[in-house]
């Protein structure tokens, strides 16, 4: 399937290793959390590669002046984890973006209709138009939760072209939905799985990321 939006599956051996650990049904909750933290770290590393704005300056080394590139602190950066599973990736993302503000967005899926609804919204009333947004969301299945999150963000002034989504497993239905509604997005995922089952879970997937993270 071809998508207009950018979907990147980094061929990094550590990403593939931790994906395998997360997929394994025998992985205990503590190790699963470690896998998700590492996946959050490495996927965020890939996602911010051409995303963080920089500026050129000159610094003084102990020996001489030197041209340097720094991240521009005047451009706001925010991380919006989608609760509760998004918290599993947050620690890894924050390790690379320690100065980013974190805004929590709680979304729940009706297991019968598969429709998403919002139960917690800590987004500000408005974002600066140049704000960069990183969304940690472990599973992109039907696309309902992520499109609801993007509706909330775009209503507050966010440009979809400045949004990066980091996801452990993405399914074709969610990517197709994003492709239709937000083609300017960029998605960074450890893998793309082909289908959903009747309950809306990704197959083969990795199960319920929230339950496995928190041992519930």
C-alpha positions in Angstrom: 0.0 0.0 0.0 1.3 3.5 -0.9 0.8 6.4 1.4 1.1 10.1 0.7 2.1 10.8 4.3 5.7 9.8 5.3 5.8 6.5 7.1 9.3 5.6 8.2 10.3 2.1 9.5 13.9 2.6 10.7 16.1 -0.4 9.9 18.0 -0.1 13.2 19.0 -3.4 14.9 18.2 -2.1 18.4 14.7 -1.1 17.3 14.1 -4.6 15.8 15.5 -6.3 18.9 13.3 -4.4 21.4 10.3 -4.9 19.1 10.9 -8.7 19.3 11.1 -8.5 23.1 7.8 -6.5 23.2 6.0 -8.8 20.9 6.9 -12.0 22.8 3.9 -13.1 25.0 6.4 -14.6 27.5 8.0 -11.2 28.2 7.2 -10.1 31.8 5.8 -6.7 32.5 9.0 -5.2 33.9 11.0 -6.2 30.8 8.1 -5.1 28.5 8.4 -1.6 30.1 12.1 -1.6 29.4 11.4 -2.6 25.8 8.9 0.2 25.4 11.2 2.8 26.9 14.0 1.8 24.5 11.6 1.8 21.5 10.4 5.3 22.6 14.1 6.4 22.7 15.2 5.1 19.4 12.0 6.0 17.5 12.2 9.5 18.9 15.8 9.7 17.8 14.8 9.0 14.2 11.7 11.3 14.4 13.6 14.4 15.4 16.4 14.0 12.9 15.0 16.7 10.5 12.4 18.1 12.8 14.1 20.2 15.5 14.9 23.7 14.3 18.5 24.7 14.6 20.7 27.8 14.2 24.3 28.5 13.3 26.6 30.3 15.7 30.2 30.5 16.8 31.6 29.0 20.0 35.0 29.1 21.7 36.7 25.8 22.2 39.6 25.6 24.6 41.9 26.3 21.6 40.0 28.4 19.1 36.7 29.8 17.8 34.6 27.1 16.0 31.4 27.1 13.9 28.6 25.3 15.7 25.0 24.2 15.3 22.5 24.4 18.2 18.9 23.5 18.7 16.8 26.7 18.6 15.3 27.2 22.1 12.8 29.8 20.8 10.8 27.2 18.9 8.5 25.4 21.3 8.5 21.6 21.5 5.8 19.6 23.1 5.2 15.9 23.8 1.6 14.7 23.9 1.4 11.1 25.1 -2.0 9.4 24.5 -3.0 7.8 27.8 -2.5 5.4 29.0 -0.3 3.3 26.7 1.5 6.4 25.4 3.2 6.7 28.9 5.1 3.5 28.1 7.1 5.4 25.4 7.2 8.8 27.2 10.4 8.1 29.3 12.4 7.2 26.2 11.1 10.3 24.3 11.8 12.6 27.3 15.3 11.4 27.5 16.0 13.0 24.1 13.7 16.0 24.6 14.2 16.9 28.3 13.1 20.6 27.8 9.9 19.7 26.0 6.6 20.4 27.7 4.4 17.4 28.2 0.6 17.6 27.7 -1.4 14.5 28.6 -4.4 13.4 26.5 -6.5 10.6 27.8 -8.5 8.6 25.1 -10.5 5.5 25.6 -11.9 3.1 22.9 -15.3 1.6 23.1 -14.6 -2.1 22.7 -18.0 -2.7 20.9 -18.0 0.3 18.5 -14.2 0.8 18.4 -14.9 4.5 18.6 -12.6 6.7 20.6 -13.7 9.2 23.3 -11.7 11.7 25.4 -11.7 11.5 29.2 -8.8 13.7 30.0 -7.5 16.8 28.1 -4.6 18.8 29.4 -3.9 20.6 26.2 -3.6 24.4 26.4 -6.3 26.5 24.7 -3.8 27.5 21.9 -0.4 26.6 20.7 2.1 28.8 18.9 1.8 28.0 15.2 5.5 26.9 14.9 5.2 24.4 17.8 6.6 21.0 17.2 4.5 18.2 18.5 5.7 14.6 19.2 2.9 12.1 19.9 4.0 8.8 21.5 1.2 6.2 20.7 2.3 2.6 20.8 -0.4 1.2 18.6 -2.0 2.7 15.5 -4.8 0.2 14.9 -8.1 1.6 13.6 -6.8 5.2 13.6 -9.7 6.4 15.8 -7.7 7.6 18.8 -4.9 9.2 16.8 -7.2 11.2 14.5 -9.2 12.4 17.6 -5.9 13.6 19.1 -5.0 15.4 15.9 -8.4 17.1 15.8 -7.8 18.4 19.3 -4.3 19.6 18.3 -5.2 21.2 15.0 -8.1 23.1 16.6 -5.5 24.7 18.9 -3.4 25.9 16.0 -1.0 23.0 15.4 0.3 22.5 11.8 0.2 18.8 11.0 3.4 19.2 9.1 5.1 19.9 12.4 3.7 16.7 14.0 5.7 13.5 14.4 4.1 10.3 15.6 6.2 7.5 17.2 4.5 4.1 17.3 5.7 0.6 18.0 3.2 -1.1 15.7 1.1 0.5 13.0 -1.7 -1.2 11.0 -2.7 -0.4 7.5 -6.2 0.8 8.4 -4.9 3.5 10.7 -2.2 4.6 8.2 -4.8 4.8 5.5 -7.1 7.0 7.7 -4.2 9.3 8.5 -3.2 9.4 4.8 -6.7 10.6 3.9 -7.1 13.2 6.7 -3.6 14.4 7.5 -1.2 13.6 4.6 1.4 16.1 5.9 2.1 13.9 8.9 5.2 11.8 9.5 4.9 8.5 11.3 7.9 6.6 12.7 7.1 3.0 13.6 9.0 -0.1 14.4 6.8 -2.2 12.0 3.7 -2.1 9.9 1.3 -5.1 10.5 -1.2 -6.0 7.8 -4.6 -6.4 9.6 -6.9 -6.1 12.5 -9.0 -8.8 14.1 -12.7 -8.4 14.9 -11.9 -6.8 18.2 -9.8 -4.1 16.5 -6.5 -5.5 17.7 -3.5 -5.5 15.4 -2.4 -8.9 14.2 0.2 -10.1 15.0 0.7 -6.9 17.0 1.9 -7.2 20.6 -1.4 -7.4 22.5 -2.7 -4.6 24.7 0.2 -2.2 25.3 -1.3 -0.5 28.3 -2.2 -3.7 30.1 1.2 -5.2 29.4 3.0 -2.1 30.5 1.2 -1.7 33.8 0.6 -5.4 34.5 -3.2 -5.1 34.6 
